[in-house]
Amino acid sequence: MAEDMEQRKRLSFEQAEGIEPLPAQLQLREISPKLRAALWHLVHGHLIRARQHAEYSHDYIGKPWSTILKDEYVDRQHGMVDDFDDTAKNLIAQVRDIFERQNYTAIFGWLEFVIKHPSCPPNFAGEVEGTLRLCQAAYRVVDKKVICPIGSETEHATIVRAFADLASTQFNGARAHLRNASSHLTAGKC
């Protein structure tokens, strides 16, 4: 009875009653509405906390996010820097569009760009990892730098161990190769 009660605590009422299905591991290339919403909630929180109000001007996004978003505009979207609109309302709407309407490669590509950016907040990669786990995504953040597809928690542990084994300086080339291969897998470039 106590074990049943513990299991029920982890489920919604509808799931416990058998009305809704139990949570399941998402498939590769799958983004559930729950995952979209959870990832957006995480990113939105960072952007809102970075929002600053200027006495002389419009609201804008402060550092480090202003730097990250400008670099993403130029480096990923190939936009001209002088066309970059740094108003908070515009930037938040543009990023939201990625999480609301784009496919998994756009979402994970954007997240991985942020994670790899030199100005990325120190806890961001861990927060993304926690969100992916919570929503049972088929992807994980590995080595705090790359989003990698995984088939199971065992596979994730193996990949993490491989990155740790290659952490010594004599294996930096192999570690970089593994990181690049993982990025290509996520992007569907087998």
Solvent accessible surface area in square Angstrom, and as a share of the most:
residue,aa,sasa,rsa
1,M,182,0.81
2,A,78,0.61
3,E,146,0.65
4,D,93,0.48
5,M,95,0.42
6,E,86,0.38
7,Q,96,0.43
8,R,94,0.34
9,K,137,0.58
10,R,177,0.65
11,L,44,0.22
12,S,47,0.30
13,F,141,0.59
14,E,73,0.33
15,Q,35,0.16
16,A,30,0.23
17,E,86,0.39
18,G,64,0.61
19,I,134,0.68
20,E,85,0.38
21,P,113,0.71
22,L,103,0.51
23,P,67,0.42
24,A,73,0.56
25,Q,70,0.31
26,L,22,0.11
27,Q,126,0.56
28,L,92,0.46
29,R,139,0.51
30,E,67,0.30
31,I,24,0.12
32,S,20,0.13
33,P,113,0.71
34,K,118,0.50
35,L,0,0.00
36,R,59,0.21
37,A,61,0.47
38,A,25,0.19
39,L,0,0.00
40,W,38,0.13
41,H,144,0.64
42,L,26,0.13
43,V,0,0.00
44,H,64,0.28
45,G,17,0.17
46,H,14,0.06
47,L,0,0.00
48,I,70,0.36
49,R,166,0.61
50,A,13,0.10
51,R,79,0.29
52,Q,78,0.35
53,H,137,0.61
54,A,18,0.14
55,E,184,0.82
56,Y,193,0.74
57,S,50,0.33
58,H,91,0.41
59,D,43,0.22
60,Y,69,0.26
61,I,3,0.02
62,G,3,0.03
63,K,161,0.68
64,P,45,0.29
65,W,5,0.02
66,S,27,0.17
67,T,44,0.26
68,I,0,0.00
69,L,6,0.03
70,K,84,0.35
71,D,45,0.23
72,E,7,0.03
73,Y,36,0.14
74,V,53,0.31
75,D,85,0.44
76,R,87,0.32
77,Q,92,0.41
78,H,141,0.63
79,G,16,0.16
80,M,132,0.59
81,V,85,0.49
82,D,126,0.65
83,D,95,0.49
84,F,27,0.11
85,D,63,0.33
86,D,66,0.34
87,T,34,0.20
88,A,0,0.00
89,K,166,0.70
90,N,40,0.21
91,L,6,0.03
92,I,23,0.12
93,A,59,0.45
94,Q,75,0.33
95,V,6,0.04
96,R,116,0.42
97,D,46,0.24
98,I,25,0.13
99,F,2,0.01
100,E,77,0.34
101,R,166,0.61
102,Q,70,0.31
103,N,89,0.46
104,Y,26,0.10
105,T,48,0.28
106,A,25,0.20
107,I,0,0.00
108,F,2,0.01
109,G,25,0.24
110,W,0,0.00
111,L,0,0.00
112,E,23,0.10
113,F,39,0.16
114,V,0,0.00
115,I,4,0.02
116,K,80,0.34
117,H,18,0.08
118,P,131,0.82
119,S,38,0.24
120,C,24,0.15
121,P,18,0.11
122,P,135,0.85
123,N,83,0.43
124,F,0,0.00
125,A,8,0.06
126,G,46,0.45
127,E,55,0.25
128,V,0,0.00
129,E,26,0.12
130,G,37,0.35
131,T,17,0.10
132,L,0,0.00
133,R,101,0.37
134,L,128,0.64
135,C,8,0.05
136,Q,62,0.27
137,A,1,0.00
138,A,4,0.03
139,Y,4,0.01
140,R,5,0.02
141,V,12,0.07
142,V,1,0.00
143,D,38,0.19
144,K,145,0.62
145,K,73,0.31
146,V,0,0.00
147,I,0,0.00
148,C,3,0.02
149,P,17,0.11
150,I,3,0.02
151,G,56,0.54
152,S,50,0.32
153,E,84,0.38
154,T,103,0.60
155,E,75,0.34
156,H,16,0.07
157,A,45,0.35
158,T,68,0.40
159,I,29,0.15
160,V,64,0.37
161,R,136,0.50
162,A,35,0.27
163,F,4,0.02
164,A,65,0.50
165,D,98,0.51
166,L,35,0.18
167,A,49,0.38
168,S,54,0.35
169,T,117,0.68
170,Q,143,0.64
171,F,85,0.36
172,N,79,0.41
173,G,58,0.56
174,A,45,0.35
175,R,49,0.18
176,A,46,0.36
177,H,130,0.58
178,L,50,0.25
179,R,63,0.23
180,N,87,0.45
181,A,40,0.31
182,S,4,0.03
183,S,17,0.11
184,H,94,0.42
185,L,88,0.44
186,T,10,0.06
187,A,46,0.36
188,G,32,0.30
189,K,126,0.53
190,C,143,0.86
